[in-house]
Amino acid sequence: MAAYEFEQATMTLQFEVGRSAEGKKLYKTASYRNIEAAATPAQLAAVASALASLTVYPLAAITRLDKQRIQQ
């Protein structure tokens, strides 16, 4: 039977850095790899808030992307 095997996780922080000439919001991102599989959303939010406090830009979004291998 096939099953998932955790491979890696990445957390991405998106910062709002201003507006374009057309008035659209502009963003920059910072990605952090090797996130623990067991990391909870509350833990990731706490880390993201701590990292965001080191920047002058407001934090717009936090995402987590998990990569899993399918074992047969």
Predicted model as a PDB file, atoms N, CA, C, CB and O in Angstrom, pLDDT in the B-factor column:
MODEL        1                                                                  
ATOM      1  N   MET A   1       0.837  -1.176   0.000  1.00 85.00           N  
ATOM      2  CA  MET A   1       0.000   0.000   0.000  1.00 85.00           C  
ATOM      3  C   MET A   1       0.889   1.250   0.000  1.00 85.00           C  
ATOM      4  CB  MET A   1      -0.956  -0.008   1.219  1.00 85.00           C  
ATOM      5  O   MET A   1       1.895   1.298   0.708  1.00 85.00           O  
ATOM      6  N   ALA A   2       0.525   2.231  -0.774  1.00 91.00           N  
ATOM      7  CA  ALA A   2       1.296   3.462  -0.878  1.00 91.00           C  
ATOM      8  C   ALA A   2       1.057   4.342   0.349  1.00 91.00           C  
ATOM      9  CB  ALA A   2       0.930   4.223  -2.167  1.00 91.00           C  
ATOM     10  O   ALA A   2      -0.027   4.337   0.933  1.00 91.00           O  
ATOM     11  N   ALA A   3       2.096   5.098   0.727  1.00 93.00           N  
ATOM     12  CA  ALA A   3       1.999   5.996   1.874  1.00 93.00           C  
ATOM     13  C   ALA A   3       2.885   7.209   1.644  1.00 93.00           C  
ATOM     14  CB  ALA A   3       2.397   5.272   3.183  1.00 93.00           C  
ATOM     15  O   ALA A   3       3.829   7.168   0.855  1.00 93.00           O  
ATOM     16  N   TYR A   4       2.564   8.290   2.348  1.00 92.00           N  
ATOM     17  CA  TYR A   4       3.382   9.495   2.284  1.00 92.00           C  
ATOM     18  C   TYR A   4       4.532   9.404   3.273  1.00 92.00           C  
ATOM     19  CB  TYR A   4       2.535  10.742   2.564  1.00 92.00           C  
ATOM     20  O   TYR A   4       4.388   8.879   4.376  1.00 92.00           O  
ATOM     21  N   GLU A   5       5.683   9.931   2.849  1.00 93.00           N  
ATOM     22  CA  GLU A   5       6.827  10.074   3.745  1.00 93.00           C  
ATOM     23  C   GLU A   5       7.270  11.531   3.687  1.00 93.00           C  
ATOM     24  CB  GLU A   5       8.003   9.096   3.352  1.00 93.00           C  
ATOM     25  O   GLU A   5       7.595  12.044   2.616  1.00 93.00           O  
ATOM     26  N   PHE A   6       7.281  12.198   4.843  1.00 94.00           N  
ATOM     27  CA  PHE A   6       7.668  13.605   4.903  1.00 94.00           C  
ATOM     28  C   PHE A   6       9.095  13.766   4.396  1.00 94.00           C  
ATOM     29  CB  PHE A   6       7.538  14.152   6.345  1.00 94.00           C  
ATOM     30  O   PHE A   6       9.990  13.012   4.777  1.00 94.00           O  
ATOM     31  N   GLU A   7       9.298  14.759   3.532  1.00 94.00           N  
ATOM     32  CA  GLU A   7      10.627  15.023   3.000  1.00 94.00           C  
ATOM     33  C   GLU A   7      11.190  16.335   3.532  1.00 94.00           C  
ATOM     34  CB  GLU A   7      10.588  15.051   1.481  1.00 94.00           C  
ATOM     35  O   GLU A   7      12.290  16.354   4.085  1.00 94.00           O  
ATOM     36  N   GLN A   8      10.449  17.438   3.374  1.00 96.00           N  
ATOM     37  CA  GLN A   8      10.885  18.728   3.909  1.00 96.00           C  
ATOM     38  C   GLN A   8       9.725  19.707   3.933  1.00 96.00           C  
ATOM     39  CB  GLN A   8      12.048  19.301   3.079  1.00 96.00           C  
ATOM     40  O   GLN A   8       8.713  19.514   3.259  1.00 96.00           O  
ATOM     41  N   ALA A   9       9.889  20.760   4.722  1.00 97.00           N  
ATOM     42  CA  ALA A   9       8.885  21.825   4.790  1.00 97.00           C  
ATOM     43  C   ALA A   9       9.590  23.167   4.673  1.00 97.00           C  
ATOM     44  CB  ALA A   9       8.058  21.745   6.114  1.00 97.00           C  
ATOM     45  O   ALA A   9      10.725  23.337   5.119  1.00 97.00           O  
ATOM     46  N   THR A  10       8.890  24.111   4.064  1.00 98.00           N  
ATOM     47  CA  THR A  10       9.406  25.468   3.881  1.00 98.00           C  
ATOM     48  C   THR A  10       8.363  26.460   4.378  1.00 98.00           C  
ATOM     49  CB  THR A  10       9.765  25.741   2.384  1.00 98.00           C  
ATOM     50  O   THR A  10       7.178  26.330   4.070  1.00 98.00           O  
ATOM     51  N   MET A  11       8.804  27.448   5.144  1.00 98.00           N  
ATOM     52  CA  MET A  11       7.933  28.525   5.590  1.00 98.00           C  
ATOM     53  C   MET A  11       8.311  29.779   4.804  1.00 98.00           C  
ATOM     54  CB  MET A  11       8.054  28.760   7.142  1.00 98.00           C  
ATOM     55  O   MET A  11       9.486  30.131   4.706  1.00 98.00           O  
ATOM     56  N   THR A  12       7.304  30.445   4.247  1.00 98.00           N  
ATOM     57  CA  THR A  12       7.541  31.662   3.479  1.00 98.00           C  
ATOM     58  C   THR A  12       6.802  32.819   4.135  1.00 98.00           C  
ATOM     59  CB  THR A  12       7.091  31.488   2.005  1.00 98.00           C  
ATOM     60  O   THR A  12       5.615  32.725   4.449  1.00 98.00           O  
ATOM     61  N   LEU A  13       7.527  33.905   4.333  1.00 98.00           N  
ATOM     62  CA  LEU A  13       6.945  35.131   4.877  1.00 98.00           C  
ATOM     63  C   LEU A  13       6.824  36.140   3.742  1.00 98.00           C  
ATOM     64  CB  LEU A  13       7.810  35.706   6.057  1.00 98.00           C  
ATOM     65  O   LEU A  13       7.770  36.342   2.980  1.00 98.00           O  
ATOM     66  N   GLN A  14       5.672  36.764   3.634  1.00 98.00           N  
ATOM     67  CA  GLN A  14       5.436  37.763   2.598  1.00 98.00           C  
ATOM     68  C   GLN A  14       5.276  39.112   3.277  1.00 98.00           C  
ATOM     69  CB  GLN A  14       4.177  37.410   1.736  1.00 98.00           C  
ATOM     70  O   GLN A  14       4.455  39.277   4.179  1.00 98.00           O  
ATOM     71  N   PHE A  15       6.079  40.082   2.828  1.00 98.00           N  
ATOM     72  CA  PHE A  15       6.068  41.424   3.396  1.00 98.00           C  
ATOM     73  C   PHE A  15       5.545  42.418   2.375  1.00 98.00           C  
ATOM     74  CB  PHE A  15       7.472  41.828   3.868  1.00 98.00           C  
ATOM     75  O   PHE A  15       5.905  42.361   1.199  1.00 98.00           O  
ATOM     76  N   GLU A  16       4.695  43.328   2.828  1.00 97.00           N  
ATOM     77  CA  GLU A  16       4.205  44.400   1.962  1.00 97.00           C  
ATOM     78  C   GLU A  16       5.224  45.526   1.989  1.00 97.00           C  
ATOM     79  CB  GLU A  16       2.789  44.906   2.413  1.00 97.00           C  
ATOM     80  O   GLU A  16       5.491  46.103   3.044  1.00 97.00           O  
ATOM     81  N   VAL A  17       5.800  45.843   0.818  1.00 96.00           N  
ATOM     82  CA  VAL A  17       6.891  46.819   0.766  1.00 96.00           C  
ATOM     83  C   VAL A  17       6.502  48.156   0.139  1.00 96.00           C  
ATOM     84  CB  VAL A  17       8.035  46.241   0.005  1.00 96.00           C  
ATOM     85  O   VAL A  17       7.327  49.066   0.060  1.00 96.00           O  
ATOM     86  N   GLY A  18       5.260  48.279  -0.304  1.00 96.00           N  
ATOM     87  CA  GLY A  18       4.830  49.546  -0.889  1.00 96.00           C  
ATOM     88  C   GLY A  18       3.785  49.333  -1.955  1.00 96.00           C  
ATOM     89  O   GLY A  18       3.098  48.312  -1.998  1.00 96.00           O  
ATOM     90  N   ARG A  19       3.684  50.339  -2.822  1.00 96.00           N  
ATOM     91  CA  ARG A  19       2.705  50.289  -3.915  1.00 96.00           C  
ATOM     92  C   ARG A  19       3.381  50.677  -5.222  1.00 96.00           C  
ATOM     93  CB  ARG A  19       1.497  51.227  -3.627  1.00 96.00           C  
ATOM     94  O   ARG A  19       4.322  51.471  -5.250  1.00 96.00           O  
ATOM     95  N   SER A  20       2.874  50.093  -6.303  1.00 96.00           N  
ATOM     96  CA  SER A  20       3.392  50.413  -7.632  1.00 96.00           C  
ATOM     97  C   SER A  20       2.798  51.741  -8.101  1.00 96.00           C  
ATOM     98  CB  SER A  20       3.067  49.275  -8.644  1.00 96.00           C  
ATOM     99  O   SER A  20       1.956  52.327  -7.422  1.00 96.00           O  
ATOM    100  N   ALA A  21       3.243  52.208  -9.265  1.00 96.00           N  
ATOM    101  CA  ALA A  21       2.718  53.449  -9.828  1.00 96.00           C  
ATOM    102  C   ALA A  21       1.223  53.331 -10.121  1.00 96.00           C  
ATOM    103  CB  ALA A  21       3.479  53.817 -11.107  1.00 96.00           C  
ATOM    104  O   ALA A  21       0.504  54.330 -10.126  1.00 96.00           O  
ATOM    105  N   GLU A  22       0.758  52.092 -10.366  1.00 96.00           N  
ATOM    106  CA  GLU A  22      -0.661  51.852 -10.644  1.00 96.00           C  
ATOM    107  C   GLU A  22      -1.477  51.670  -9.366  1.00 96.00           C  
ATOM    108  CB  GLU A  22      -0.818  50.626 -11.530  1.00 96.00           C  
ATOM    109  O   GLU A  22      -2.697  51.522  -9.431  1.00 96.00           O  
ATOM    110  N   GLY A  23      -0.824  51.677  -8.211  1.00 96.00           N  
ATOM    111  CA  GLY A  23      -1.525  51.539  -6.947  1.00 96.00           C  
ATOM    112  C   GLY A  23      -1.626  50.118  -6.425  1.00 96.00           C  
ATOM    113  O   GLY A  23      -2.251  49.889  -5.389  1.00 96.00           O  
ATOM    114  N   LYS A  24      -1.019  49.147  -7.126  1.00 97.00           N  
ATOM    115  CA  LYS A  24      -1.052  47.758  -6.663  1.00 97.00           C  
ATOM    116  C   LYS A  24      -0.022  47.559  -5.550  1.00 97.00           C  
ATOM    117  CB  LYS A  24      -0.781  46.778  -7.838  1.00 97.00           C  
ATOM    118  O   LYS A  24       1.045  48.174  -5.558  1.00 97.00           O  
ATOM    119  N   LYS A  25      -0.359  46.695  -4.599  1.00 96.00           N  
ATOM    120  CA  LYS A  25       0.562  46.399  -3.510  1.00 96.00           C  
ATOM    121  C   LYS A  25       1.772  45.629  -4.038  1.00 96.00           C  
ATOM    122  CB  LYS A  25      -0.150  45.596  -2.401  1.00 96.00           C  
ATOM    123  O   LYS A  25       1.646  44.767  -4.908  1.00 96.00           O  
ATOM    124  N   LEU A  26       2.947  45.956  -3.497  1.00 98.00           N  
ATOM    125  CA  LEU A  26       4.177  45.265  -3.846  1.00 98.00           C  
ATOM    126  C   LEU A  26       4.628  44.437  -2.643  1.00 98.00           C  
ATOM    127  CB  LEU A  26       5.285  46.274  -4.285  1.00 98.00           C  
ATOM    128  O   LEU A  26       4.524  44.873  -1.496  1.00 98.00           O  
ATOM    129  N   TYR A  27       5.132  43.230  -2.930  1.00 98.00           N  
ATOM    130  CA  TYR A  27       5.526  42.311  -1.868  1.00 98.00           C  
ATOM    131  C   TYR A  27       6.950  41.805  -2.079  1.00 98.00           C  
ATOM    132  CB  TYR A  27       4.553  41.133  -1.797  1.00 98.00           C  
ATOM    133  O   TYR A  27       7.444  41.744  -3.205  1.00 98.00           O  
ATOM    134  N   LYS A  28       7.587  41.451  -0.994  1.00 97.00           N  
ATOM    135  CA  LYS A  28       8.851  40.716  -1.005  1.00 97.00           C  
ATOM    136  C   LYS A  28       8.649  39.500  -0.119  1.00 97.00           C  
ATOM    137  CB  LYS A  28      10.066  41.606  -0.509  1.00 97.00           C  
ATOM    138  O   LYS A  28       7.856  39.526   0.822  1.00 97.00           O  
ATOM    139  N   THR A  29       9.377  38.433  -0.432  1.00 98.00           N  
ATOM    140  CA  THR A  29       9.235  37.218   0.354  1.00 98.00           C  
ATOM    141  C   THR A  29      10.583  36.784   0.917  1.00 98.00           C  
ATOM    142  CB  THR A  29       8.624  36.098  -0.494  1.00 98.00           C  
ATOM    143  O   THR A  29      11.644  37.095   0.376  1.00 98.00           O  
ATOM    144  N   ALA A  30      10.497  36.058   2.016  1.00 97.00           N  
ATOM    145  CA  ALA A  30      11.666  35.418   2.617  1.00 97.00           C  
ATOM    146  C   ALA A  30      11.256  33.983   2.920  1.00 97.00           C  
ATOM    147  CB  ALA A  30      12.162  36.182   3.926  1.00 97.00           C  
ATOM    148  O   ALA A  30      10.213  33.746   3.529  1.00 97.00           O  
ATOM    149  N   SER A  31      12.074  33.029   2.499  1.00 97.00           N  
ATOM    150  CA  SER A  31      11.752  31.620   2.700  1.00 97.00           C  
ATOM    151  C   SER A  31      12.759  30.965   3.634  1.00 97.00           C  
ATOM    152  CB  SER A  31      11.716  30.881   1.359  1.00 97.00           C  
ATOM    153  O   SER A  31      13.954  31.257   3.601  1.00 97.00           O  
ATOM    154  N   TYR A  32      12.247  30.084   4.457  1.00 97.00           N  
ATOM    155  CA  TYR A  32      13.065  29.356   5.432  1.00 97.00           C  
ATOM    156  C   TYR A  32      12.798  27.865   5.265  1.00 97.00           C  
ATOM    157  CB  TYR A  32      12.756  29.821   6.902  1.00 97.00           C  
ATOM    158  O   TYR A  32      11.670  27.401   5.433  1.00 97.00           O  
ATOM    159  N   ARG A  33      13.846  27.126   4.932  1.00 97.00           N  
ATOM    160  CA  ARG A  33      13.717  25.687   4.694  1.00 97.00           C  
ATOM    161  C   ARG A  33      14.017  24.907   5.964  1.00 97.00           C  
ATOM    162  CB  ARG A  33      14.656  25.237   3.562  1.00 97.00           C  
ATOM    163  O   ARG A  33      14.410  25.462   6.990  1.00 97.00           O  
ATOM    164  N   ASN A  34      13.815  23.598   5.856  1.00 95.00           N  
ATOM    165  CA  ASN A  34      14.119  22.654   6.940  1.00 95.00           C  
ATOM    166  C   ASN A  34      13.258  22.892   8.180  1.00 95.00           C  
ATOM    167  CB  ASN A  34      15.588  22.754   7.316  1.00 95.00           C  
ATOM    168  O   ASN A  34      13.738  22.780   9.308  1.00 95.00           O  
ATOM    169  N   ILE A  35      11.999  23.216   7.963  1.00 96.00           N  
ATOM    170  CA  ILE A  35      11.048  23.362   9.057  1.00 96.00           C  
ATOM    171  C   ILE A  35      10.694  21.956   9.558  1.00 96.00           C  
ATOM    172  CB  ILE A  35       9.760  24.152   8.598  1.00 96.00           C  
ATOM    173  O   ILE A  35      10.479  21.045   8.759  1.00 96.00           O  
ATOM    174  N   GLU A  36      10.636  21.790  10.863  1.00 95.00           N  
ATOM    175  CA  GLU A  36      10.294  20.495  11.453  1.00 95.00           C  
ATOM    176  C   GLU A  36       8.894  20.058  11.025  1.00 95.00           C  
ATOM    177  CB  GLU A  36      10.383  20.562  12.988  1.00 95.00           C  
ATOM    178  O   GLU A  36       7.980  20.875  10.920  1.00 95.00           O  
ATOM    179  N   ALA A  37       8.746  18.782  10.785  1.00 94.00           N  
ATOM    180  CA  ALA A  37       7.443  18.242  10.385  1.00 94.00           C  
ATOM    181  C   ALA A  37       6.400  18.469  11.468  1.00 94.00           C  
ATOM    182  CB  ALA A  37       7.555  16.748  10.073  1.00 94.00           C  
ATOM    183  O   ALA A  37       5.230  18.692  11.160  1.00 94.00           O  
ATOM    184  N   ALA A  38       6.804  18.415  12.725  1.00 95.00           N  
ATOM    185  CA  ALA A  38       5.871  18.530  13.845  1.00 95.00           C  
ATOM    186  C   ALA A  38       5.584  19.973  14.260  1.00 95.00           C  
ATOM    187  CB  ALA A  38       6.409  17.776  15.021  1.00 95.00           C  
ATOM    188  O   ALA A  38       4.839  20.193  15.215  1.00 95.00           O  
ATOM    189  N   ALA A  39       6.148  20.947  13.577  1.00 96.00           N  
ATOM    190  CA  ALA A  39       5.929  22.348  13.942  1.00 96.00           C  
ATOM    191  C   ALA A  39       4.455  22.707  13.789  1.00 96.00           C  
ATOM    192  CB  ALA A  39       6.802  23.283  13.074  1.00 96.00           C  
ATOM    193  O   ALA A  39       3.849  22.458  12.747  1.00 96.00           O  
ATOM    194  N   THR A  40       3.885  23.295  14.840  1.00 96.00           N  
ATOM    195  CA  THR A  40       2.469  23.652  14.823  1.00 96.00           C  
ATOM    196  C   THR A  40       2.274  25.037  14.197  1.00 96.00           C  
ATOM    197  CB  THR A  40       1.886  23.620  16.254  1.00 96.00           C  
ATOM    198  O   THR A  40       3.221  25.819  14.112  1.00 96.00           O  
ATOM    199  N   PRO A  41       1.047  25.339  13.760  1.00 97.00           N  
ATOM    200  CA  PRO A  41       0.786  26.684  13.234  1.00 97.00           C  
ATOM    201  C   PRO A  41       1.105  27.780  14.254  1.00 97.00           C  
ATOM    202  CB  PRO A  41      -0.671  26.799  12.799  1.00 97.00           C  
ATOM    203  O   PRO A  41       1.605  28.840  13.880  1.00 97.00           O  
ATOM    204  N   ALA A  42       0.823  27.539  15.527  1.00 97.00           N  
ATOM    205  CA  ALA A  42       1.122  28.538  16.557  1.00 97.00           C  
ATOM    206  C   ALA A  42       2.624  28.770  16.684  1.00 97.00           C  
ATOM    207  CB  ALA A  42       0.544  28.100  17.908  1.00 97.00           C  
ATOM    208  O   ALA A  42       3.065  29.907  16.848  1.00 97.00           O  
ATOM    209  N   GLN A  43       3.403  27.708  16.610  1.00 97.00           N  
ATOM    210  CA  GLN A  43       4.865  27.850  16.678  1.00 97.00           C  
ATOM    211  C   GLN A  43       5.397  28.607  15.470  1.00 97.00           C  
ATOM    212  CB  GLN A  43       5.537  26.472  16.770  1.00 97.00           C  
ATOM    213  O   GLN A  43       6.258  29.476  15.609  1.00 97.00           O  
ATOM    214  N   LEU A  44       4.890  28.282  14.289  1.00 97.00           N  
ATOM    215  CA  LEU A  44       5.343  28.978  13.078  1.00 97.00           C  
ATOM    216  C   LEU A  44       4.947  30.452  13.125  1.00 97.00           C  
ATOM    217  CB  LEU A  44       4.754  28.310  11.816  1.00 97.00           C  
ATOM    218  O   LEU A  44       5.724  31.313  12.713  1.00 97.00           O  
ATOM    219  N   ALA A  45       3.759  30.746  13.619  1.00 97.00           N  
ATOM    220  CA  ALA A  45       3.317  32.143  13.732  1.00 97.00           C  
ATOM    221  C   ALA A  45       4.207  32.912  14.709  1.00 97.00           C  
ATOM    222  CB  ALA A  45       1.839  32.211  14.191  1.00 97.00           C  
ATOM    223  O   ALA A  45       4.529  34.076  14.471  1.00 97.00           O  
ATOM    224  N   ALA A  46       4.601  32.271  15.797  1.00 98.00           N  
ATOM    225  CA  ALA A  46       5.482  32.930  16.772  1.00 98.00           C  
ATOM    226  C   ALA A  46       6.847  33.236  16.174  1.00 98.00           C  
ATOM    227  CB  ALA A  46       5.648  32.056  18.018  1.00 98.00           C  
ATOM    228  O   ALA A  46       7.394  34.320  16.377  1.00 98.00           O  
ATOM    229  N   VAL A  47       7.392  32.280  15.439  1.00 97.00           N  
ATOM    230  CA  VAL A  47       8.691  32.487  14.787  1.00 97.00           C  
ATOM    231  C   VAL A  47       8.570  33.565  13.712  1.00 97.00           C  
ATOM    232  CB  VAL A  47       9.213  31.162  14.169  1.00 97.00           C  
ATOM    233  O   VAL A  47       9.441  34.426  13.593  1.00 97.00           O  
ATOM    234  N   ALA A  48       7.494  33.516  12.932  1.00 97.00           N  
ATOM    235  CA  ALA A  48       7.293  34.509  11.878  1.00 97.00           C  
ATOM    236  C   ALA A  48       7.169  35.912  12.469  1.00 97.00           C  
ATOM    237  CB  ALA A  48       6.042  34.170  11.054  1.00 97.00           C  
ATOM    238  O   ALA A  48       7.712  36.869  11.916  1.00 97.00           O  
ATOM    239  N   SER A  49       6.465  36.035  13.576  1.00 97.00           N  
ATOM    240  CA  SER A  49       6.325  37.345  14.227  1.00 97.00           C  
ATOM    241  C   SER A  49       7.670  37.855  14.721  1.00 97.00           C  
ATOM    242  CB  SER A  49       5.335  37.264  15.397  1.00 97.00           C  
ATOM    243  O   SER A  49       7.974  39.041  14.596  1.00 97.00           O  
ATOM    244  N   ALA A  50       8.471  36.961  15.280  1.00 97.00           N  
ATOM    245  CA  ALA A  50       9.797  37.360  15.760  1.00 97.00           C  
ATOM    246  C   ALA A  50      10.673  37.814  14.600  1.00 97.00           C  
ATOM    247  CB  ALA A  50      10.474  36.200  16.513  1.00 97.00           C  
ATOM    248  O   ALA A  50      11.368  38.825  14.707  1.00 97.00           O  
ATOM    249  N   LEU A  51      10.647  37.079  13.500  1.00 97.00           N  
ATOM    250  CA  LEU A  51      11.439  37.469  12.332  1.00 97.00           C  
ATOM    251  C   LEU A  51      10.921  38.770  11.727  1.00 97.00           C  
ATOM    252  CB  LEU A  51      11.423  36.357  11.277  1.00 97.00           C  
ATOM    253  O   LEU A  51      11.709  39.624  11.320  1.00 97.00           O  
ATOM    254  N   ALA A  52       9.608  38.921  11.667  1.00 96.00           N  
ATOM    255  CA  ALA A  52       9.019  40.138  11.089  1.00 96.00           C  
ATOM    256  C   ALA A  52       9.358  41.370  11.920  1.00 96.00           C  
ATOM    257  CB  ALA A  52       7.498  39.992  10.976  1.00 96.00           C  
ATOM    258  O   ALA A  52       9.436  42.476  11.385  1.00 96.00           O  
ATOM    259  N   SER A  53       9.560  41.189  13.216  1.00 96.00           N  
ATOM    260  CA  SER A  53       9.896  42.339  14.061  1.00 96.00           C  
ATOM    261  C   SER A  53      11.279  42.906  13.735  1.00 96.00           C  
ATOM    262  CB  SER A  53       9.838  41.940  15.533  1.00 96.00           C  
ATOM    263  O   SER A  53      11.616  44.010  14.162  1.00 96.00           O  
ATOM    264  N   LEU A  54      12.064  42.161  12.989  1.00 96.00           N  
ATOM    265  CA  LEU A  54      13.401  42.610  12.596  1.00 96.00           C  
ATOM    266  C   LEU A  54      13.398  43.424  11.307  1.00 96.00           C  
ATOM    267  CB  LEU A  54      14.314  41.420  12.434  1.00 96.00           C  
ATOM    268  O   LEU A  54      14.441  43.924  10.885  1.00 96.00           O  
ATOM    269  N   THR A  55      12.228  43.560  10.678  1.00 95.00           N  
ATOM    270  CA  THR A  55      12.132  44.299   9.424  1.00 95.00           C  
ATOM    271  C   THR A  55      11.303  45.571   9.625  1.00 95.00           C  
ATOM    272  CB  THR A  55      11.510  43.414   8.318  1.00 95.00           C  
ATOM    273  O   THR A  55      10.616  45.732  10.634  1.00 95.00           O  
ATOM    274  N   VAL A  56      11.386  46.453   8.655  1.00 96.00           N  
ATOM    275  CA  VAL A  56      10.585  47.671   8.698  1.00 96.00           C  
ATOM    276  C   VAL A  56       9.259  47.486   7.972  1.00 96.00           C  
ATOM    277  CB  VAL A  56      11.357  48.836   8.088  1.00 96.00           C  
ATOM    278  O   VAL A  56       8.389  48.353   8.051  1.00 96.00           O  
ATOM    279  N   TYR A  57       9.092  46.375   7.269  1.00 97.00           N  
ATOM    280  CA  TYR A  57       7.891  46.125   6.477  1.00 97.00           C  
ATOM    281  C   TYR A  57       6.881  45.294   7.261  1.00 97.00           C  
ATOM    282  CB  TYR A  57       8.253  45.418   5.168  1.00 97.00           C  
ATOM    283  O   TYR A  57       7.266  44.426   8.044  1.00 97.00           O  
ATOM    284  N   PRO A  58       5.590  45.556   7.054  1.00 97.00           N  
ATOM    285  CA  PRO A  58       4.571  44.759   7.740  1.00 97.00           C  
ATOM    286  C   PRO A  58       4.460  43.355   7.121  1.00 97.00           C  
ATOM    287  CB  PRO A  58       3.204  45.476   7.682  1.00 97.00           C  
ATOM    288  O   PRO A  58       4.597  43.179   5.911  1.00 97.00           O  
ATOM    289  N   LEU A  59       4.211  42.386   7.971  1.00 97.00           N  
ATOM    290  CA  LEU A  59       4.033  41.002   7.539  1.00 97.00           C  
ATOM    291  C   LEU A  59       2.636  40.852   6.951  1.00 97.00           C  
ATOM    292  CB  LEU A  59       4.250  40.006   8.721  1.00 97.00           C  
ATOM    293  O   LEU A  59       1.645  41.147   7.618  1.00 97.00           O  
ATOM    294  N   ALA A  60       2.556  40.395   5.705  1.00 97.00           N  
ATOM    295  CA  ALA A  60       1.271  40.266   5.020  1.00 97.00           C  
ATOM    296  C   ALA A  60       0.740  38.838   5.061  1.00 97.00           C  
ATOM    297  CB  ALA A  60       1.400  40.723   3.580  1.00 97.00           C  
ATOM    298  O   ALA A  60      -0.471  38.636   5.144  1.00 97.00           O  
ATOM    299  N   ALA A  61       1.633  37.837   5.004  1.00 98.00           N  
ATOM    300  CA  ALA A  61       1.165  36.446   4.969  1.00 98.00           C  
ATOM    301  C   ALA A  61       2.278  35.500   5.395  1.00 98.00           C  
ATOM    302  CB  ALA A  61       0.664  36.073   3.558  1.00 98.00           C  
ATOM    303  O   ALA A  61       3.465  35.777   5.225  1.00 98.00           O  
ATOM    304  N   ILE A  62       1.851  34.374   5.956  1.00 98.00           N  
ATOM    305  CA  ILE A  62       2.753  33.286   6.322  1.00 98.00           C  
ATOM    306  C   ILE A  62       2.230  32.032   5.640  1.00 98.00           C  
ATOM    307  CB  ILE A  62       2.850  33.100   7.889  1.00 98.00           C  
ATOM    308  O   ILE A  62       1.051  31.703   5.768  1.00 98.00           O  
ATOM    309  N   THR A  63       3.095  31.328   4.918  1.00 98.00           N  
ATOM    310  CA  THR A  63       2.671  30.073   4.292  1.00 98.00           C  
ATOM    311  C   THR A  63       3.651  28.963   4.641  1.00 98.00           C  
ATOM    312  CB  THR A  63       2.561  30.232   2.758  1.00 98.00           C  
ATOM    313  O   THR A  63       4.828  29.205   4.910  1.00 98.00           O  
ATOM    314  N   ARG A  64       3.139  27.756   4.628  1.00 97.00           N  
ATOM    315  CA  ARG A  64       3.977  26.574   4.853  1.00 97.00           C  
ATOM    316  C   ARG A  64       3.715  25.625   3.691  1.00 97.00           C  
ATOM    317  CB  ARG A  64       3.671  25.884   6.253  1.00 97.00           C  
ATOM    318  O   ARG A  64       2.568  25.338   3.347  1.00 97.00           O  
ATOM    319  N   LEU A  65       4.794  25.149   3.102  1.00 97.00           N  
ATOM    320  CA  LEU A  65       4.701  24.208   1.990  1.00 97.00           C  
ATOM    321  C   LEU A  65       5.431  22.931   2.398  1.00 97.00           C  
ATOM    322  CB  LEU A  65       5.305  24.814   0.669  1.00 97.00           C  
ATOM    323  O   LEU A  65       6.629  22.951   2.682  1.00 97.00           O  
ATOM    324  N   ASP A  66       4.690  21.816   2.423  1.00 96.00           N  
ATOM    325  CA  ASP A  66       5.274  20.520   2.755  1.00 96.00           C  
ATOM    326  C   ASP A  66       5.537  19.734   1.484  1.00 96.00           C  
ATOM    327  CB  ASP A  66       4.352  19.725   3.699  1.00 96.00           C  
ATOM    328  O   ASP A  66       4.720  19.715   0.564  1.00 96.00           O  
ATOM    329  N   LYS A  67       6.686  19.092   1.453  1.00 96.00           N  
ATOM    330  CA  LYS A  67       7.042  18.224   0.338  1.00 96.00           C  
ATOM    331  C   LYS A  67       7.074  16.797   0.891  1.00 96.00           C  
ATOM    332  CB  LYS A  67       8.433  18.638  -0.314  1.00 96.00           C  
ATOM    333  O   LYS A  67       7.763  16.512   1.870  1.00 96.00           O  
ATOM    334  N   GLN A  68       6.316  15.912   0.247  1.00 94.00           N  
ATOM    335  CA  GLN A  68       6.227  14.528   0.705  1.00 94.00           C  
ATOM    336  C   GLN A  68       6.492  13.588  -0.464  1.00 94.00           C  
ATOM    337  CB  GLN A  68       4.839  14.241   1.334  1.00 94.00           C  
ATOM    338  O   GLN A  68       6.117  13.854  -1.607  1.00 94.00           O  
ATOM    339  N   ARG A  69       7.141  12.497  -0.142  1.00 95.00           N  
ATOM    340  CA  ARG A  69       7.437  11.465  -1.126  1.00 95.00           C  
ATOM    341  C   ARG A  69       6.388  10.354  -0.961  1.00 95.00           C  
ATOM    342  CB  ARG A  69       8.908  10.906  -0.953  1.00 95.00           C  
ATOM    343  O   ARG A  69       5.999  10.019   0.158  1.00 95.00           O  
ATOM    344  N   ILE A  70       5.950   9.804  -2.062  1.00 95.00           N  
ATOM    345  CA  ILE A  70       5.014   8.676  -2.012  1.00 95.00           C  
ATOM    346  C   ILE A  70       5.809   7.388  -2.069  1.00 95.00           C  
ATOM    347  CB  ILE A  70       3.979   8.739  -3.179  1.00 95.00           C  
ATOM    348  O   ILE A  70       6.528   7.117  -3.030  1.00 95.00           O  
ATOM    349  N   GLN A  71       5.661   6.602  -1.015  1.00 91.00           N  
ATOM    350  CA  GLN A  71       6.336   5.303  -0.923  1.00 91.00           C  
ATOM    351  C   GLN A  71       5.374   4.221  -1.409  1.00 91.00           C  
ATOM    352  CB  GLN A  71       6.814   5.011   0.546  1.00 91.00           C  
ATOM    353  O   GLN A  71       4.208   4.194  -1.016  1.00 91.00           O  
ATOM    354  N   GLN A  72       5.864   3.347  -2.249  1.00 87.00           N  
ATOM    355  CA  GLN A  72       5.027   2.256  -2.758  1.00 87.00           C  
ATOM    356  C   GLN A  72       5.334   0.964  -2.041  1.00 87.00           C  
ATOM    357  CB  GLN A  72       5.223   2.077  -4.260  1.00 87.00           C  
ATOM    358  O   GLN A  72       4.726  -0.065  -2.336  1.00 87.00           O  
TER     359      GLN A  72                                                      
ENDMDL                                                                          
END                                                                             
